[in-house]
Amino acid sequence: MKHIFSSVAISALLCLALSPAIAHEAHVHGVGKLDVAIDGAQITLHLDTPLINLLGFEHAAKNTKDRAAAQKMALQLRNASKIFVTTPAAECRPISVKLASNAIDPILLGESPTPATKINATAKAAVHADLDADIVLQCENPHLLKTIDVNLFAKFKGFQKIDVQMVTQKNQLAATLRPSATLLSWE
């Protein structure tokens, strides 16, 4: 069943996905959650995943090896056009990438630390740490946008599946991506 969504509805979905007041759903290793909203020329993506899917560990980056792995992961996610490959003719480019984790220092993620993002001692000891990534892409030719190939599986071997919820101005859909099925298509 197709639904018509306005910018208000898309914004409401994004507010729910991006709200820090909403508790994370069950933490399952190998599983990520991706919310996608397409509104005109903008694609907004919100990835919520256990850190183990990205890094192979969930603890704070305490040593040189862990810090290097966290920085490498952050650089890969910040290169969002390689992770979320859109229809080439749509000419979509990342305009914003924000990364946050309760166990990784914001500086290692390429973020400026603020009082709200400082890691407390409890979070550092957390056994089940997550990463939230908020990415905005801007498309030059949004009318040509037909697909997004999600390359998280190729870059981060810890993913087994990604549950997707997507809303566009014309419809909404839910999908499950796997290493053998990475393409989101809505037309």
MDAnalysis code that builds the backbone (N, CA, C; Angstrom):
import MDAnalysis as mda
import numpy as np

u = mda.Universe.empty(561, n_residues=187, atom_resindex=np.repeat(np.arange(187), 3), trajectory=True)
u.add_TopologyAttr("name", ["N", "CA", "C"] * 187)
u.add_TopologyAttr("resid", np.arange(1, 188))
u.add_TopologyAttr("resname", ["MET", "LYS", "HIS", "ILE", "PHE", "SER", "SER", "VAL", "ALA", "ILE", "SER", "ALA", "LEU", "LEU", "CYS", "LEU", "ALA", "LEU", "SER", "PRO", "ALA", "ILE", "ALA", "HIS", "GLU", "ALA", "HIS", "VAL", "HIS", "GLY", "VAL", "GLY", "LYS", "LEU", "ASP", "VAL", "ALA", "ILE", "ASP", "GLY", "ALA", "GLN", "ILE", "THR", "LEU", "HIS", "LEU", "ASP", "THR", "PRO", "LEU", "ILE", "ASN", "LEU", "LEU", "GLY", "PHE", "GLU", "HIS", "ALA", "ALA", "LYS", "ASN", "THR", "LYS", "ASP", "ARG", "ALA", "ALA", "ALA", "GLN", "LYS", "MET", "ALA", "LEU", "GLN", "LEU", "ARG", "ASN", "ALA", "SER", "LYS", "ILE", "PHE", "VAL", "THR", "THR", "PRO", "ALA", "ALA", "GLU", "CYS", "ARG", "PRO", "ILE", "SER", "VAL", "LYS", "LEU", "ALA", "SER", "ASN", "ALA", "ILE", "ASP", "PRO", "ILE", "LEU", "LEU", "GLY", "GLU", "SER", "PRO", "THR", "PRO", "ALA", "THR", "LYS", "ILE", "ASN", "ALA", "THR", "ALA", "LYS", "ALA", "ALA", "VAL", "HIS", "ALA", "ASP", "LEU", "ASP", "ALA", "ASP", "ILE", "VAL", "LEU", "GLN", "CYS", "GLU", "ASN", "PRO", "HIS", "LEU", "LEU", "LYS", "THR", "ILE", "ASP", "VAL", "ASN", "LEU", "PHE", "ALA", "LYS", "PHE", "LYS", "GLY", "PHE", "GLN", "LYS", "ILE", "ASP", "VAL", "GLN", "MET", "VAL", "THR", "GLN", "LYS", "ASN", "GLN", "LEU", "ALA", "ALA", "THR", "LEU", "ARG", "PRO", "SER", "ALA", "THR", "LEU", "LEU", "SER", "TRP", "GLU"])
u.atoms.positions = np.array([
    [0.831, -1.160, 0.000],
    [0.000, 0.000, 0.000],
    [0.888, 1.238, 0.000],
    [0.632, 2.158, -0.901],
    [1.423, 3.374, -0.987],
    [0.777, 4.464, -0.144],
    [1.613, 5.303, 0.438],
    [1.144, 6.423, 1.239],
    [1.801, 7.688, 0.722],
    [1.108, 8.785, 0.818],
    [1.663, 10.084, 0.458],
    [2.134, 10.749, 1.739],
    [3.384, 11.173, 1.757],
    [3.947, 11.826, 2.919],
    [4.370, 13.235, 2.563],
    [4.094, 14.150, 3.436],
    [4.532, 15.525, 3.254],
    [5.884, 15.699, 3.925],
    [6.449, 16.851, 3.740],
    [7.711, 17.158, 4.412],
    [7.537, 17.095, 5.917],
    [6.354, 17.442, 6.401],
    [6.085, 17.386, 7.834],
    [6.169, 15.947, 8.327],
    [5.590, 15.010, 7.580],
    [5.627, 13.606, 7.981],
    [7.051, 13.071, 7.958],
    [7.802, 13.434, 6.933],
    [9.194, 12.996, 6.850],
    [9.980, 13.582, 8.014],
    [9.763, 14.845, 8.315],
    [10.444, 15.484, 9.434],
    [10.084, 14.808, 10.752],
    [8.814, 14.441, 10.912],
    [8.390, 13.763, 12.140],
    [9.106, 12.422, 12.287],
    [9.218, 11.659, 11.200],
    [9.923, 10.379, 11.243],
    [11.377, 10.599, 11.639],
    [11.991, 11.611, 11.059],
    [13.393, 11.881, 11.368],
    [13.570, 12.316, 12.811],
    [12.648, 13.124, 13.312],
    [12.743, 13.550, 14.709],
    [12.690, 12.355, 15.638],
    [11.820, 11.400, 15.338],
    [11.753, 10.194, 16.156],
    [13.052, 9.409, 16.067],
    [13.578, 9.268, 14.860],
    [14.806, 8.492, 14.672],
    [16.003, 9.175, 15.312],
    [16.025, 10.495, 15.286],
    [17.199, 11.227, 15.743],
    [17.107, 11.669, 17.199],
    [15.984, 11.484, 17.838],
    [15.779, 11.971, 19.188],
    [16.621, 11.201, 20.195],
    [17.454, 11.888, 20.965],
    [18.255, 11.193, 21.965],
    [17.425, 10.725, 23.146],
    [16.226, 11.260, 23.305],
    [15.382, 10.885, 24.429],
    [14.772, 9.503, 24.243],
    [14.739, 9.006, 23.016],
    [14.152, 7.707, 22.746],
    [15.196, 6.636, 22.981],
    [14.837, 5.649, 23.761],
    [15.786, 4.590, 24.101],
    [16.099, 3.735, 22.871],
    [17.310, 3.204, 22.841],
    [17.697, 2.296, 21.778],
    [16.896, 1.009, 21.908],
    [16.599, 0.406, 20.781],
    [15.938, -0.879, 20.798],
    [16.960, -1.934, 21.226],
    [16.527, -3.172, 21.259],
    [17.400, -4.257, 21.682],
    [18.718, -4.216, 20.922],
    [19.780, -4.421, 21.634],
    [21.144, -4.405, 21.106],
    [21.474, -5.822, 20.637],
    [21.561, -6.015, 19.335],
    [21.814, -7.353, 18.789],
    [23.060, -7.290, 17.917],
    [24.060, -8.068, 18.287],
    [25.293, -8.096, 17.496],
    [24.989, -8.599, 16.089],
    [25.603, -7.954, 15.103],
    [25.414, -8.326, 13.706],
    [24.264, -7.605, 13.030],
    [23.415, -6.942, 13.818],
    [22.214, -6.291, 13.275],
    [22.320, -4.783, 13.446],
    [22.036, -4.060, 12.381],
    [21.981, -2.608, 12.423],
    [20.600, -2.140, 12.022],
    [20.313, -0.883, 12.330],
    [19.037, -0.275, 11.954],
    [19.352, 0.983, 11.142],
    [18.695, 1.104, 10.000],
    [18.916, 2.248, 9.126],
    [17.573, 2.890, 8.794],
    [17.428, 4.169, 9.132],
    [16.258, 4.948, 8.759],
    [16.662, 5.865, 7.613],
    [15.841, 5.889, 6.562],
    [16.129, 6.683, 5.371],
    [14.917, 7.556, 5.079],
    [15.148, 8.837, 4.893],
    [14.077, 9.749, 4.494],
    [14.554, 10.527, 3.274],
    [13.734, 10.513, 2.228],
    [14.046, 11.266, 1.016],
    [13.003, 12.359, 0.892],
    [13.473, 13.585, 0.923],
    [12.584, 14.746, 0.851],
    [13.164, 15.716, -0.169],
    [12.581, 15.722, -1.357],
    [13.094, 16.582, -2.421],
    [14.494, 16.158, -2.803],
    [15.430, 17.083, -2.691],
    [16.810, 16.819, -3.093],
    [17.670, 16.275, -1.962],
    [17.092, 16.095, -0.779],
    [17.884, 15.621, 0.359],
    [17.531, 14.197, 0.757],
    [18.579, 13.445, 1.083],
    [18.445, 12.114, 1.664],
    [19.028, 12.210, 3.068],
    [18.230, 11.841, 4.059],
    [18.709, 11.821, 5.430],
    [18.741, 10.376, 5.891],
    [19.893, 9.962, 6.407],
    [20.089, 8.588, 6.861],
    [20.469, 8.607, 8.336],
    [19.894, 7.680, 9.082],
    [20.259, 7.509, 10.489],
    [20.593, 6.043, 10.700],
    [21.849, 5.759, 11.030],
    [22.317, 4.407, 11.294],
    [22.493, 4.245, 12.792],
    [21.894, 3.195, 13.338],
    [22.031, 2.841, 14.749],
    [22.536, 1.403, 14.782],
    [23.734, 1.208, 15.338],
    [24.346, -0.119, 15.294],
    [25.230, -0.369, 16.511],
    [25.294, -1.610, 16.962],
    [26.289, -1.938, 17.980],
    [27.697, -1.675, 17.424],
    [28.558, -1.140, 18.270],
    [29.934, -0.861, 17.834],
    [30.655, -2.099, 17.334],
    [30.315, -3.254, 17.883],
    [31.002, -4.481, 17.483],
    [30.850, -4.740, 15.981],
    [29.737, -4.303, 15.379],
    [29.534, -4.483, 13.941],
    [30.543, -3.688, 13.127],
    [30.987, -2.580, 13.676],
    [31.903, -1.680, 12.973],
    [33.361, -1.893, 13.350],
    [33.602, -2.194, 14.622],
    [34.968, -2.236, 15.137],
    [35.449, -3.621, 15.541],
    [34.523, -4.519, 15.795],
    [34.909, -5.824, 16.321],
    [35.030, -5.816, 17.838],
    [34.778, -4.676, 18.471],
    [34.758, -4.559, 19.933],
    [33.752, -3.480, 20.323],
    [33.377, -3.486, 21.607],
    [32.385, -2.518, 22.093],
    [32.877, -1.668, 23.251],
    [34.056, -1.885, 23.687],
    [34.578, -1.126, 24.814],
    [35.149, 0.213, 24.335],
    [35.457, 1.051, 25.279],
    [36.095, 2.324, 24.947],
    [37.439, 2.043, 24.268],
    [37.808, 2.937, 23.376],
    [39.096, 2.802, 22.673],
    [40.199, 3.224, 23.637],
    [40.776, 2.234, 24.309],
    [41.719, 2.497, 25.400],
    [43.171, 2.529, 24.963],
    [43.492, 1.760, 23.934],
    [44.898, 1.676, 23.541],
    [45.072, 2.207, 22.112],
    [46.296, 2.250, 21.670],
    [46.618, 2.813, 20.353],
    [45.902, 2.067, 19.233],
    [45.871, 0.745, 19.313],
    [45.218, -0.060, 18.277],
    [43.719, 0.242, 18.206],
    [43.058, 0.297, 19.363],
    [41.622, 0.590, 19.404],
    [41.325, 2.006, 18.898],
    [42.151, 2.971, 19.311],
    [41.948, 4.355, 18.858],
    [42.124, 4.466, 17.343],
    [43.122, 3.767, 16.799],
    [43.335, 3.777, 15.342],
    [42.148, 3.144, 14.625],
    [41.612, 2.052, 15.172],
    [40.445, 1.392, 14.566],
    [39.222, 2.319, 14.592],
    [39.025, 3.030, 15.694],
    [37.897, 3.965, 15.797],
    [38.043, 5.105, 14.789],
    [39.239, 5.644, 14.662],
    [39.463, 6.723, 13.696],
    [39.264, 6.241, 12.264],
    [39.748, 5.040, 11.950],
    [39.571, 4.483, 10.606],
    [38.089, 4.288, 10.301],
    [37.355, 3.743, 11.264],
    [35.920, 3.542, 11.093],
    [35.220, 4.876, 10.843],
    [35.572, 5.893, 11.614],
    [34.963, 7.208, 11.462],
    [35.273, 7.797, 10.075],
    [36.503, 7.660, 9.615],
    [36.863, 8.159, 8.286],
    [36.064, 7.452, 7.194],
    [35.878, 6.139, 7.342],
    [35.105, 5.394, 6.352],
    [33.646, 5.876, 6.334],
    [33.051, 6.059, 7.511],
    [31.663, 6.527, 7.562],
    [31.526, 7.963, 7.059],
    [32.535, 8.777, 7.304],
    [32.491, 10.169, 6.823],
    [32.611, 10.231, 5.300],
    [33.155, 9.203, 4.695],
    [33.198, 9.107, 3.238],
    [31.881, 8.465, 2.783],
    [30.792, 9.121, 3.149],
    [29.435, 8.569, 3.037],
    [29.040, 8.188, 1.611],
    [29.569, 8.864, 0.614],
    [29.195, 8.533, -0.765],
    [29.766, 7.182, -1.204],
    [30.735, 6.648, -0.473],
    [31.265, 5.303, -0.752],
    [30.485, 4.235, 0.023],
    [29.856, 4.633, 1.109],
    [29.063, 3.715, 1.933],
    [27.631, 3.640, 1.424],
    [27.063, 4.789, 1.078],
    [25.692, 4.873, 0.575],
    [25.766, 5.368, -0.872],
    [25.843, 4.417, -1.797],
    [26.064, 4.729, -3.207],
    [24.705, 4.906, -3.894],
    [24.435, 6.126, -4.285],
    [23.158, 6.452, -4.913],
    [23.246, 6.293, -6.432],
    [22.084, 6.320, -7.076],
    [22.027, 6.291, -8.540],
    [22.997, 7.359, -9.062],
    [23.994, 6.985, -9.867],
    [25.001, 7.964, -10.308],
    [24.414, 9.218, -10.955],
    [23.395, 9.080, -11.773],
    [22.812, 10.231, -12.474],
    [22.189, 11.243, -11.518],
    [21.844, 10.829, -10.306],
    [21.244, 11.752, -9.332],
    [22.277, 12.710, -8.751],
    [23.559, 12.369, -8.858],
    [24.664, 13.206, -8.387],
    [24.474, 13.656, -6.941],
    [24.402, 12.689, -6.034],
    [24.227, 12.976, -4.608],
    [25.577, 13.040, -3.905],
    [25.723, 14.023, -3.044],
    [26.966, 14.250, -2.299],
    [26.655, 14.460, -0.831],
    [27.526, 13.969, 0.059],
    [27.302, 14.209, 1.488],
    [27.505, 15.681, 1.833],
    [26.579, 16.215, 2.635],
    [26.732, 17.597, 3.112],
    [26.874, 17.647, 4.630],
    [26.560, 16.526, 5.296],
    [26.683, 16.495, 6.748],
    [26.841, 15.046, 7.211],
    [27.789, 14.837, 8.118],
    [27.970, 13.529, 8.759],
    [28.257, 13.793, 10.229],
    [27.438, 13.216, 11.104],
    [27.631, 13.338, 12.545],
    [27.667, 11.936, 13.137],
    [28.678, 11.682, 13.950],
    [28.863, 10.374, 14.566],
    [28.876, 10.526, 16.083],
    [28.209, 9.598, 16.776],
    [28.170, 9.648, 18.238],
    [28.149, 8.232, 18.798],
    [28.884, 8.050, 19.896],
    [28.915, 6.764, 20.591],
    [29.075, 7.026, 22.075],
    [28.457, 6.161, 22.878],
    [28.609, 6.296, 24.319],
    [29.943, 5.737, 24.820],
    [30.738, 5.137, 23.938],
    [31.996, 4.532, 24.375],
    [33.233, 5.066, 23.648],
    [33.037, 5.823, 22.590],
    [34.175, 6.315, 21.808],
    [34.254, 7.838, 21.949],
    [35.429, 8.313, 22.270],
    [35.664, 9.746, 22.422],
    [35.250, 10.466, 21.145],
    [34.459, 11.546, 21.261],
    [34.018, 12.284, 20.066],
    [35.173, 12.740, 19.178],
    [36.309, 13.047, 19.761],
    [37.459, 13.488, 18.972],
    [37.916, 12.377, 18.028],
    [37.897, 11.120, 18.485],
    [38.276, 9.996, 17.627],
    [37.297, 9.816, 16.476],
    [36.052, 10.265, 16.686],
    [35.023, 10.165, 15.649],
    [35.027, 11.377, 14.719],
    [35.918, 12.343, 14.984],
    [35.984, 13.544, 14.162],
    [34.972, 14.593, 14.564],
    [34.455, 14.488, 15.777],
    [33.465, 15.430, 16.287],
    [34.107, 16.346, 17.312],
    [33.542, 17.525, 17.469],
    [33.974, 18.434, 18.522],
    [33.276, 18.033, 19.814],
    [34.026, 17.844, 20.887],
    [33.376, 17.458, 22.138],
    [32.573, 18.616, 22.729],
    [31.438, 18.269, 23.280],
    [30.599, 19.233, 24.001],
    [30.267, 18.584, 25.336],
    [29.748, 19.348, 26.291],
    [29.378, 18.726, 27.575],
    [28.400, 17.560, 27.385],
    [27.516, 17.644, 26.403],
    [26.531, 16.577, 26.173],
    [27.163, 15.321, 25.599],
    [28.336, 15.427, 24.940],
    [28.949, 14.259, 24.309],
    [30.120, 13.691, 25.094],
    [30.442, 14.283, 26.242],
    [31.542, 13.742, 27.026],
    [31.184, 12.347, 27.517],
    [32.160, 11.471, 27.472],
    [31.953, 10.085, 27.888],
    [32.129, 10.015, 29.399],
    [31.134, 9.489, 30.088],
    [31.265, 9.352, 31.536],
    [31.851, 7.987, 31.874],
    [32.224, 7.796, 33.123],
    [32.871, 6.551, 33.543],
    [31.958, 5.355, 33.343],
    [30.669, 5.515, 33.555],
    [29.728, 4.412, 33.362],
    [29.687, 4.001, 31.907],
    [29.611, 4.958, 31.007],
    [29.565, 4.647, 29.578],
    [30.857, 3.969, 29.134],
    [31.985, 4.406, 29.678],
    [33.255, 3.786, 29.303],
    [33.281, 2.311, 29.667],
    [32.590, 1.965, 30.739],
    [32.580, 0.581, 31.169],
    [31.443, -0.210, 30.514],
    [30.654, 0.439, 29.683],
    [29.498, -0.219, 29.071],
    [29.921, -1.447, 28.279],
    [29.167, -2.503, 28.445],
    [29.445, -3.740, 27.731],
    [28.834, -3.693, 26.339],
    [27.692, -3.039, 26.202],
    [26.970, -3.005, 24.930],
    [26.913, -1.572, 24.399],
    [27.949, -1.148, 23.728],
    [28.029, 0.208, 23.213],
    [27.549, 0.266, 21.765],
    [26.956, 1.394, 21.402],
    [26.421, 1.610, 20.064],
    [27.098, 2.791, 19.394],
    [26.810, 2.923, 18.107],
    [27.193, 4.112, 17.350],
    [25.962, 4.593, 16.606],
    [25.752, 5.894, 16.644],
    [24.706, 6.544, 15.861],
    [25.386, 7.415, 14.821],
    [24.976, 7.248, 13.579],
    [25.502, 8.068, 12.485],
    [24.328, 8.770, 11.819],
    [24.435, 10.074, 11.684],
    [23.433, 10.872, 10.997],
    [24.096, 11.496, 9.783],
    [23.572, 11.157, 8.609],
    [24.193, 11.549, 7.348],
    [23.143, 12.221, 6.471],
    [23.524, 13.341, 5.872],
    [22.636, 14.029, 4.932],
    [23.355, 14.121, 3.591],
    [22.658, 13.660, 2.548],
    [23.154, 13.764, 1.177],
    [22.288, 14.760, 0.429],
    [22.894, 15.528, -0.440],
    [22.184, 16.484, -1.295],
    [22.343, 16.013, -2.739],
    [21.223, 15.940, -3.467],
    [21.251, 15.437, -4.840],
    [21.008, 16.567, -5.838],
    [21.843, 16.639, -6.865],
    [21.685, 17.640, -7.924],
    [20.488, 17.315, -8.815],
    [20.259, 16.037, -9.057],
    [19.163, 15.583, -9.917],
    [18.290, 14.580, -9.155],
    [17.545, 15.045, -8.154],
    [16.802, 14.109, -7.306],
    [15.755, 13.293, -8.065],
    [15.243, 13.819, -9.173],
    [14.246, 13.087, -9.964],
    [14.838, 11.820, -10.601],
    [16.175, 11.720, -10.663],
    [16.836, 10.540, -11.223],
    [17.246, 9.521, -10.161],
    [17.013, 9.865, -8.900],
    [17.372, 8.973, -7.797],
    [16.407, 7.792, -7.747],
    [16.933, 6.584, -7.895],
    [16.113, 5.367, -7.913],
    [16.574, 4.331, -6.902],
    [17.863, 4.365, -6.527],
    [18.411, 3.337, -5.651],
    [19.497, 3.906, -4.736],
    [19.714, 3.167, -3.654],
    [20.865, 3.395, -2.776],
    [21.466, 2.028, -2.501],
    [22.731, 1.857, -2.859],
    [23.437, 0.615, -2.560],
    [24.165, 0.832, -1.229],
    [23.802, 0.054, -0.230],
    [24.345, 0.203, 1.119],
    [25.567, -0.712, 1.259],
    [26.745, -0.101, 1.260],
    [28.004, -0.850, 1.263],
    [28.580, -1.072, 2.660],
    [27.747, -1.032, 3.677],
    [28.236, -1.273, 5.035],
    [28.792, -2.682, 5.194],
    [28.191, -3.660, 4.544],
    [28.641, -5.046, 4.668],
    [30.053, -5.233, 4.112],
    [30.354, -4.547, 3.017],
    [31.674, -4.671, 2.400],
    [32.753, -4.005, 3.240],
    [32.416, -2.911, 3.900],
    [33.399, -2.161, 4.683],
    [33.548, -2.664, 6.113],
    [32.441, -3.199, 6.676],
    [32.425, -3.600, 8.077],
    [31.877, -5.021, 8.182],
    [32.752, -5.970, 8.395],
    [32.398, -7.394, 8.340],
    [31.497, -7.862, 9.485],
    [31.293, -7.041, 10.501],
    [30.458, -7.449, 11.630],
    [28.968, -7.447, 11.341],
    [28.552, -6.820, 10.241],
    [27.119, -6.769, 9.917],
    [26.666, -8.086, 9.302],
    [25.533, -8.604, 9.801],
    [24.876, -9.763, 9.211],
    [23.580, -9.344, 8.526],
    [22.916, -8.325, 9.098],
    [21.718, -7.779, 8.466],
    [21.499, -6.359, 8.947],
    [20.783, -5.606, 8.128],
    [20.424, -4.230, 8.463],
    [18.932, -4.083, 8.190],
    [18.194, -3.733, 9.231],
    [16.761, -3.479, 9.095],
    [16.568, -2.027, 8.684],
    [15.829, -1.829, 7.592],
    [15.662, -0.499, 7.013],
    [14.197, -0.074, 7.086],
    [13.998, 1.162, 7.477],
    [12.705, 1.826, 7.337],
    [12.961, 3.046, 6.474],
    [12.124, 3.209, 5.458],
    [12.357, 4.280, 4.492],
    [11.051, 4.995, 4.193],
    [11.155, 6.300, 4.042],
    [10.002, 7.100, 3.659],
    [10.435, 8.099, 2.584],
    [9.610, 8.206, 1.557],
    [9.821, 9.202, 0.508],
    [8.545, 10.037, 0.444],
    [8.509, 11.000, -0.441],
    [7.300, 11.807, -0.590],
    [6.172, 10.998, -1.212],
    [6.482, 9.865, -1.828],
    [5.461, 9.054, -2.497],
    [5.089, 7.787, -1.748],
    [6.024, 7.207, -0.969],
    [5.707, 5.939, -0.318],
    [6.607, 5.691, 0.880],
    [6.322, 4.584, 1.533],
    [7.179, 4.132, 2.622],
    [7.422, 2.642, 2.435],
    [8.545, 2.174, 2.970],
    [8.836, 0.761, 2.857],
    [9.721, 0.317, 4.000],
    [9.715, -0.974, 4.213],
    [10.620, -1.608, 5.165],
    [11.359, -2.687, 4.390],
    [12.615, -2.879, 4.716],
    [13.417, -3.885, 4.024],
    [14.462, -4.426, 4.993],
    [14.963, -5.591, 4.670],
    [16.085, -6.167, 5.397],
    [17.208, -6.383, 4.396],
    [18.331, -5.734, 4.664],
    [19.502, -5.891, 3.815],
    [20.409, -6.963, 4.416],
    [21.088, -7.680, 3.542],
    [22.039, -8.723, 3.938],
    [23.277, -8.585, 3.029],
    [24.367, -9.258, 3.355],
    [25.553, -9.137, 2.515],
    [25.298, -9.460, 1.042],
    [24.337, -10.326, 0.766],
    [24.026, -10.692, -0.619],
    [22.921, -9.822, -1.231],
    [22.328, -8.933, -0.442],
    [21.230, -8.074, -0.923],
    [21.370, -6.705, -0.271],
    [22.099, -5.805, -0.943],
    [22.451, -4.513, -0.358],
    [21.758, -3.319, -1.000],
    [20.919, -3.570, -2.007],
    [20.344, -2.489, -2.798],
    [18.956, -2.108, -2.302],
    [18.758, -0.825, -2.011],
    [17.437, -0.274, -1.716],
    [16.892, 0.331, -3.008],
    [15.694, -0.081, -3.383],
    [15.048, 0.435, -4.585],
    [13.606, 0.732, -4.240],
    [13.092, 1.875, -4.670],
    [11.728, 2.270, -4.295],
    [10.874, 2.711, -5.471],
    [11.383, 2.675, -6.664],
    [10.592, 3.101, -7.835],
    [10.026, 1.914, -8.557],
])
